[in-house]
């Protein structure tokens, strides 16, 4: 969150001091930060799936030969 200079919201164009960065690489004011208000194109579901796959790798057991 940037509080040093006034920047414009990417959605409404309002200049505010308090700006929030979204995962879609744009900046928004507090009124427009909702994903539904600015039609965010970032795929949150796919991002969560990738994070889960990275943190929990699939472990495959070695088969045991019968004697």
Secondary structure as UniProt FT lines:
FT   STRAND          7..8
FT   TURN            10..12
FT   STRAND          15..16
FT   STRAND          19..21
FT   TURN            23..24
FT   STRAND          27..28
FT   TURN            30..32
FT   TURN            35..39
FT   HELIX           44..55
//
